[in-house]
Amino acid sequence: MAAYGRIKKVFPGSNTAEGFYSFYNYIIPPDADRIFIIKGGPGVGKSTFMRSIADRLVERGFDVEFHCCSSDNGSLDGIVIPKLGAAIIDGTAPHTLDPQLPGAVGEIVYFGDYWDRNKIRVHKTELETLNKEVGRTFTRAYRFLKAAQIIYRDWEEANIEGMNFGWANQQAAVIIDRVFGAEPVSERLGYDRHLFARAITPDGMVDHLDTIIGPCRHKYIIAGQPGTGKSALIAKVGQAALERGYNVELYHCPLNPSKVEQMVIPELDVALTKSIEPHLYSAGVGDIVVNMDEALDPAVAEKHADIIAENKETFFHLFNRAISFIGAAKDIHHQMEQYYAPYMDFDALAGLRQQILAQILALAQSGVGDQGMETVPNRRKL
């Protein structure tokens, strides 16, 4: 019996200070062969449909990416089977997605073919009211996240004043040398894939780093207070990898998506991750920890101690208030589901699920997906 496949959990989008921020264009591998995009309303079983297929594939030994929903972290927005170049994605708003090569690679799976339209239309007024309330509640959440980001920036500035960024640049250079040695810049630029490893959800900040960073053999843990250059260091190592032709996974900050929090070079089994309160990453045996606080001037830190304490308290108050609104939006969304779920033909959907699972498994039998995601030649082992 084949061993079970590995599950990797990521977030393709997150609630951020900029609103809902999507990296959905990076869900699908660049050499994908089969993509199913599901369209349908709330409560019609999209997540259950995808999870059931994913579970069957994992049981058959295939590695599967679970792309989790940041607005309801118990649900899925998509699954990807890298070895087969296949994916199933929820293409319903707010992350509307359509196939780029309809028929050749992608196709739309419309769950509306399996509901009783007349019975749903009876609840049109209630659905409109709830949909508007969901939008208003998320808007409030994003305002509080924006306010939290502004306070966080003030917190960062207090530390930046006392930071020796020359030392920080040296640490980046040391890691780049350890990872790549004398390997020259390649004429082929690597592929950069952007996602979230953590997301701001109704349950607070949720991460699945154990499935992303955990399996990597070589880990660099970049610790330090806000403003000490952790994201800049990780981005520099990621850029060095791309310049040498490696494919790189870049995982962004869910509060400020312009920043990178984690980076993985799959071919080299190398990962870098930030570690910062309250989401500390525990280093294991053999992991290398770089504490950016070592570059902070203690005198400057002491001078700004009161400012930092005030910023910290204010930030978490605003942040937690935003989470309460995201939770309220989830509850309202669940109310919308009650106007769809009773009118779905789930038995017919079960048949459709088996058909799509069979089509995905046929890729393995035909050998279409044997290459999986394109990689560069294996040039160096750490």
C-alpha positions as CSV (number, residue, x, y, z in Angstrom):
1,M,0.0,0.0,0.0
2,A,1.4,3.4,-1.0
3,A,2.3,5.8,1.8
4,Y,0.0,8.7,2.3
5,G,0.8,12.0,0.6
6,R,1.9,15.1,2.4
7,I,-0.5,17.9,3.1
8,K,0.8,21.5,2.8
9,K,-1.5,24.3,4.0
10,V,-1.2,27.8,2.8
11,F,-3.5,30.9,2.4
12,P,-3.9,32.3,-1.2
13,G,-5.5,35.5,0.3
14,S,-5.8,37.3,3.6
15,N,-7.6,40.1,5.3
16,T,-5.1,42.9,5.5
17,A,-4.7,46.6,6.2
18,E,-5.2,47.0,2.4
19,G,-8.5,45.1,2.5
20,F,-8.8,41.6,1.1
21,Y,-5.5,40.9,-0.6
22,S,-5.3,38.1,-3.1
23,F,-2.5,36.0,-4.5
24,Y,-4.9,33.8,-6.4
25,N,-3.0,34.1,-9.6
26,Y,-0.2,32.1,-7.9
27,I,-2.3,29.2,-6.8
28,I,-2.0,27.4,-10.1
29,P,1.5,26.1,-11.2
30,P,2.8,27.7,-14.4
31,D,2.7,24.4,-16.2
32,A,-0.7,23.3,-15.0
33,D,-2.5,20.8,-17.2
34,R,-6.0,20.6,-15.6
35,I,-7.8,23.3,-13.7
36,F,-11.4,23.1,-12.4
37,I,-12.9,26.5,-11.3
38,I,-16.0,26.2,-9.1
39,K,-18.7,28.8,-9.2
40,G,-21.5,28.9,-6.7
41,G,-23.0,30.6,-3.7
42,P,-22.4,30.2,0.1
43,G,-23.3,26.9,1.6
44,V,-23.4,24.9,-1.6
45,G,-20.6,22.6,-0.6
46,K,-17.6,23.9,-2.5
47,S,-15.1,23.4,0.3
48,T,-16.4,20.0,1.2
49,F,-16.3,19.0,-2.4
50,M,-12.6,20.0,-2.7
51,R,-11.6,18.5,0.7
52,S,-13.1,15.1,-0.2
53,I,-11.2,14.9,-3.5
54,A,-8.0,16.0,-1.7
55,D,-8.4,13.4,1.0
56,R,-8.8,10.6,-1.6
57,L,-5.6,11.8,-3.4
58,V,-3.6,12.0,-0.2
59,E,-4.7,8.4,0.5
60,R,-3.3,7.4,-2.9
61,G,0.1,8.9,-2.0
62,F,-0.2,12.3,-3.8
63,D,1.1,15.4,-2.1
64,V,-1.7,18.0,-2.0
65,E,-1.7,21.7,-1.2
66,F,-4.7,22.9,0.8
67,H,-5.4,26.6,0.1
68,C,-7.3,27.7,3.2
69,C,-9.9,30.5,3.4
70,S,-8.8,33.4,5.6
71,S,-12.4,34.5,6.3
72,D,-13.4,31.0,7.5
73,N,-10.2,29.1,8.2
74,G,-12.0,25.8,8.4
75,S,-12.9,26.0,4.7
76,L,-10.9,25.7,1.6
77,D,-10.5,28.1,-1.3
78,G,-8.6,25.6,-3.5
79,I,-6.5,22.4,-3.7
80,V,-3.4,21.8,-5.9
81,I,-1.8,18.5,-6.8
82,P,1.7,19.6,-7.9
83,K,2.8,16.3,-9.3
84,L,-0.2,16.1,-11.6
85,G,-0.3,19.8,-12.5
86,A,-3.9,19.8,-11.4
87,A,-6.0,22.2,-9.3
88,I,-9.5,22.8,-8.1
89,I,-10.3,26.4,-7.1
90,D,-13.2,28.4,-5.7
91,G,-13.6,31.1,-8.3
92,T,-16.6,32.8,-6.6
93,A,-16.4,36.4,-5.3
94,P,-14.5,38.0,-3.6
95,H,-11.8,36.0,-5.4
96,T,-13.4,35.8,-8.8
97,L,-11.3,33.6,-11.2
98,D,-11.9,32.4,-14.7
99,P,-10.0,29.9,-16.8
100,Q,-7.3,31.5,-19.0
101,L,-7.3,28.6,-21.5
102,P,-11.0,27.4,-21.4
103,G,-11.3,23.9,-22.7
104,A,-7.6,23.3,-23.2
105,V,-6.6,23.5,-19.5
106,G,-9.4,25.1,-17.4
107,E,-13.1,24.6,-17.1
108,I,-15.9,26.1,-15.0
109,V,-17.8,23.8,-12.7
110,Y,-21.1,25.5,-12.0
111,F,-22.8,24.4,-8.8
112,G,-25.9,26.4,-9.8
113,D,-26.8,23.4,-12.0
114,Y,-27.4,21.5,-8.7
115,W,-29.7,23.9,-6.8
116,D,-33.4,24.7,-6.9
117,R,-33.3,28.2,-8.2
118,N,-37.0,28.9,-7.5
119,K,-36.7,28.1,-3.8
120,I,-33.6,30.3,-3.5
121,R,-35.2,33.2,-5.2
122,V,-37.9,33.3,-2.6
123,H,-35.1,34.6,-0.2
124,K,-33.7,37.3,-2.5
125,T,-34.5,40.1,0.0
126,E,-32.9,38.4,2.9
127,L,-29.8,37.5,0.9
128,E,-29.4,41.1,-0.3
129,T,-29.6,42.4,3.2
130,L,-27.1,39.9,4.6
131,N,-24.7,40.4,1.7
132,K,-24.6,44.1,2.3
133,E,-24.1,43.5,6.0
134,V,-21.2,41.2,5.3
135,G,-19.6,43.9,3.2
136,R,-20.1,46.6,5.8
137,T,-18.6,44.4,8.6
138,F,-15.5,43.6,6.6
139,T,-15.1,47.3,5.8
140,R,-15.0,48.1,9.5
141,A,-12.5,45.3,10.1
142,Y,-10.2,46.7,7.4
143,R,-10.4,50.2,8.9
144,F,-9.2,48.8,12.2
145,L,-6.4,46.8,10.6
146,K,-5.3,50.0,8.8
147,A,-5.3,51.9,12.1
148,A,-3.3,49.0,13.6
149,Q,-0.8,49.1,10.8
150,I,-0.2,52.9,11.3
151,I,0.5,52.2,15.0
152,Y,2.8,49.3,14.1
153,R,4.7,51.6,11.8
154,D,5.2,54.0,14.7
155,W,6.5,51.1,16.7
156,E,8.9,50.2,13.9
157,E,10.2,53.8,13.7
158,A,11.1,53.8,17.4
159,N,13.4,50.8,16.7
160,I,14.7,51.9,13.3
161,E,16.4,54.9,14.9
162,G,18.7,52.7,16.9
163,M,19.3,50.0,14.3
164,N,22.7,49.2,12.7
165,F,21.6,48.2,9.2
166,G,25.2,47.6,8.1
167,W,25.3,44.7,10.6
168,A,21.9,43.5,9.2
169,N,23.3,43.5,5.7
170,Q,26.2,41.5,6.9
171,Q,23.9,38.8,8.3
172,A,22.1,38.6,4.9
173,A,25.5,38.2,3.2
174,V,26.5,35.4,5.5
175,I,23.2,33.5,4.8
176,I,23.5,34.0,1.1
177,D,27.1,32.6,1.2
178,R,26.0,29.6,3.3
179,V,23.1,28.7,1.0
180,F,24.7,29.4,-2.4
181,G,28.5,29.5,-1.9
182,A,30.2,30.6,-5.0
183,E,27.4,29.7,-7.3
184,P,27.2,32.4,-10.0
185,V,24.1,34.3,-11.2
186,S,22.2,32.3,-13.8
187,E,21.1,33.4,-17.2
188,R,17.8,31.9,-16.3
189,L,15.7,33.8,-13.7
190,G,13.9,31.6,-11.2
191,Y,10.1,31.6,-10.7
192,D,8.7,33.4,-7.7
193,R,5.4,32.2,-6.2
194,H,3.6,34.5,-3.7
195,L,1.2,33.3,-1.0
196,F,0.5,33.7,2.7
197,A,1.7,31.3,5.4
198,R,-0.3,33.1,8.0
199,A,-3.7,34.9,7.8
200,I,-5.8,37.2,9.9
201,T,-8.9,35.0,10.4
202,P,-12.0,35.0,12.7
203,D,-9.9,32.9,15.1
204,G,-7.1,35.5,15.1
205,M,-3.7,35.1,13.4
206,V,-3.6,31.5,12.1
207,D,-0.6,29.9,10.5
208,H,0.3,26.5,9.1
209,L,4.1,26.9,9.2
210,D,4.5,23.3,10.4
211,T,3.4,22.2,6.9
212,I,5.5,24.8,5.0
213,I,8.7,25.4,7.0
214,G,8.6,22.3,9.2
215,P,9.6,19.8,6.6
216,C,12.6,21.8,5.3
217,R,16.0,20.4,6.4
218,H,17.8,23.8,6.6
219,K,16.0,26.5,8.5
220,Y,17.0,30.1,9.3
221,I,15.0,31.7,12.1
222,I,15.1,35.5,11.9
223,A,14.1,37.0,15.2
224,G,13.8,40.6,16.4
225,Q,11.5,43.4,17.3
226,P,9.5,45.4,14.7
227,G,11.6,47.6,12.5
228,T,14.8,45.5,12.8
229,G,15.0,44.5,9.1
230,K,13.8,40.9,9.3
231,S,11.6,41.1,6.1
232,A,14.4,42.9,4.2
233,L,16.9,40.2,5.0
234,I,14.5,37.4,3.9
235,A,13.7,39.3,0.7
236,K,17.4,39.7,-0.1
237,V,18.0,35.9,0.2
238,G,15.0,35.3,-1.9
239,Q,16.3,37.6,-4.6
240,A,19.7,35.9,-4.5
241,A,17.9,32.6,-5.1
242,L,15.9,33.9,-8.0
243,E,19.0,35.4,-9.6
244,R,20.7,31.9,-9.4
245,G,17.7,30.4,-11.2
246,Y,15.9,28.8,-8.3
247,N,12.2,28.7,-7.9
248,V,11.2,30.5,-4.7
249,E,8.1,30.5,-2.5
250,L,7.6,33.9,-0.9
251,Y,5.1,34.2,1.9
252,H,3.8,37.7,2.7
253,C,2.8,39.5,5.9
254,P,-1.0,39.3,6.4
255,L,-1.1,42.8,7.9
256,N,1.2,44.5,5.4
257,P,1.4,42.3,2.3
258,S,4.2,44.3,0.8
259,K,6.5,42.6,3.3
260,V,7.8,39.0,3.1
261,E,7.7,36.9,6.3
262,Q,8.8,33.5,5.0
263,M,10.8,32.2,2.1
264,V,11.3,28.6,0.9
265,I,13.7,27.3,-1.8
266,P,12.2,23.8,-2.4
267,E,15.1,22.5,-4.5
268,L,17.6,23.2,-1.8
269,D,15.3,22.3,1.1
270,V,16.0,25.7,2.6
271,A,13.6,28.0,4.5
272,L,13.7,31.3,6.3
273,T,11.1,32.6,8.6
274,K,10.5,35.5,10.9
275,S,9.9,34.9,14.6
276,I,8.2,37.7,16.4
277,E,5.9,37.9,19.4
278,P,3.2,36.6,19.7
279,H,4.0,34.3,16.8
280,L,7.4,32.9,17.8
281,Y,8.9,30.1,15.8
282,S,10.7,27.6,18.0
283,A,14.1,26.6,16.6
284,G,14.9,23.0,16.4
285,V,18.2,21.1,16.4
286,G,20.4,22.4,13.6
287,D,18.3,25.5,12.9
288,I,20.3,28.7,12.7
289,V,18.9,31.7,14.6
290,V,19.7,35.3,13.7
291,N,18.6,37.8,16.3
292,M,18.3,41.2,14.7
293,D,18.0,42.8,18.1
294,E,21.7,42.5,18.4
295,A,22.0,45.4,16.0
296,L,19.8,47.7,18.2
297,D,21.5,50.5,20.2
298,P,20.4,49.8,23.9
299,A,20.4,53.5,24.6
300,V,17.9,54.3,21.9
301,A,15.8,51.3,22.9
302,E,15.7,52.6,26.4
303,K,14.8,56.1,25.3
304,H,11.8,54.9,23.3
305,A,10.7,52.3,25.9
306,D,7.5,54.2,26.8
307,I,6.6,54.8,23.2
308,I,7.0,51.2,22.3
309,A,4.9,50.0,25.3
310,E,2.1,52.4,24.3
311,N,2.3,51.3,20.6
312,K,2.2,47.7,21.6
313,E,-0.9,48.1,23.8
314,T,-2.7,50.2,21.2
315,F,-1.8,47.9,18.3
316,F,-3.2,44.8,19.9
317,H,-6.4,46.6,20.9
318,L,-7.0,47.6,17.4
319,F,-5.9,44.3,15.9
320,N,-8.2,42.3,18.2
321,R,-11.1,44.6,17.5
322,A,-10.6,44.0,13.8
323,I,-10.6,40.2,14.4
324,S,-14.0,40.6,16.2
325,F,-15.5,42.2,13.1
326,I,-14.0,39.4,10.9
327,G,-15.7,36.9,13.2
328,A,-19.0,38.8,12.9
329,A,-18.8,38.8,9.1
330,K,-18.3,35.0,9.2
331,D,-21.4,34.6,11.4
332,I,-23.4,36.7,8.9
333,H,-22.1,34.7,6.0
334,H,-23.2,31.5,7.7
335,Q,-26.7,32.9,7.9
336,M,-26.6,33.3,4.1
337,E,-25.7,29.6,3.8
338,Q,-29.0,28.6,5.2
339,Y,-30.8,30.0,2.1
340,Y,-28.7,27.8,-0.2
341,A,-27.8,24.5,1.5
342,P,-31.4,23.1,1.9
343,Y,-32.0,23.5,-1.8
344,M,-28.8,21.7,-3.1
345,D,-28.8,18.2,-4.7
346,F,-25.8,16.9,-2.8
347,D,-26.3,13.4,-4.1
348,A,-25.8,14.7,-7.6
349,L,-22.8,16.7,-6.5
350,A,-21.3,13.5,-5.0
351,G,-21.5,11.9,-8.5
352,L,-19.8,15.0,-10.0
353,R,-17.1,14.7,-7.4
354,Q,-16.3,11.1,-8.4
355,Q,-16.2,12.2,-12.1
356,I,-13.6,15.0,-11.4
357,L,-11.6,12.7,-9.1
358,A,-11.4,10.2,-12.0
359,Q,-10.3,12.9,-14.4
360,I,-7.5,14.0,-12.1
361,L,-6.3,10.4,-11.5
362,A,-6.3,9.8,-15.2
363,L,-3.5,12.4,-15.5
364,A,-1.3,10.1,-13.4
365,Q,-2.1,7.1,-15.6
366,S,-1.4,9.1,-18.8
367,G,1.9,10.5,-17.4
368,V,0.8,14.0,-18.2
369,G,1.7,15.3,-14.8
370,D,4.9,13.3,-14.1
371,Q,7.1,16.4,-14.2
372,G,5.0,18.4,-11.9
373,M,6.1,22.0,-11.3
374,E,9.0,23.0,-13.4
375,T,12.4,23.0,-11.6
376,V,15.9,23.9,-12.4
377,P,18.6,21.2,-12.6
378,N,19.9,20.0,-9.2
379,R,23.2,21.8,-9.1
380,R,24.1,21.9,-5.4
381,K,23.4,20.0,-2.2
382,L,23.8,21.7,1.2
